Amino acid sequence: MPKVFAINGSPRPDGNTADMLRTVLEVCAQAGLEAEIYQAGGREVRGCTACGGCGKHKGKCVIDDWVNEVYQKMMEADAILLGSPTYFSDLTPELKSVIDRCGFISRFDDMSLSRKVGAGVSAVRRAGGIHTLNSINHFFLINDMLVPGSSYWNMSLARAKGDYNKDSEGVDTMMRLGENIVWLLGKLHK
């Protein structure tokens, strides 16, 4: 059974970004896919130092923390969802560390993320969400991943807790994203 692994880069485990990811995962689970969400936001993490140590320790960063666990879960997944609120027109530092470190690990691990499905979502108060999604999508594209779209940009106008659930277009966009992930995985796993 294909697996979808989501990473919540928001420090709020029950905030708008988490709700967006849950909507996508619910659609995937209803279609029979295995779905898991990982709470990364709010956890202490170091950024990549570009030391090249992951080249010597294939499949593992030399900084021994939860990012190595996230990378292993990425390896087990067929689709990866990355979610972040928009902070000053970009993603959270926790998610940026995941992107940088897992990106380097993958490159030294025979491009291990290649041809997995990847999609990003972002909760945004007003503006800057496109840049957040671009940062996430650049990670997918440089790692030779397949990026499905939706009926609109994968974002929701959501500032206060619960705003996403009031944004009917945002909810519809997440549901369609889930449907597109299910469809694409179905084509890939025939």
Salt bridges, closest charged atoms under 4 A:
ASP14 OD1 - ARG22 NH2 3.17
ASP19 OD1 - ARG22 NH1 2.95
GLU34 OE2 - LYS3 NZ 3.93
GLU36 OE1 - LYS3 NZ 3.00
GLU36 OE2 - LYS73 NZ 2.76
ASP64 OD1 - LYS60 NZ 3.44
ASP65 OD1 - ARG101 NH2 2.80
GLU76 OE1 - LYS3 NZ 3.91
ASP78 OD1 - HIS189 NE2 3.42
ASP90 OD2 - HIS131 NE2 3.34
ASP100 OD1 - LYS96 NZ 2.81
ASP110 OD2 - LYS58 NZ 2.64
ASP163 OD1 - LYS166 NZ 3.88
GLU179 OE1 - ARG176 NH1 3.27
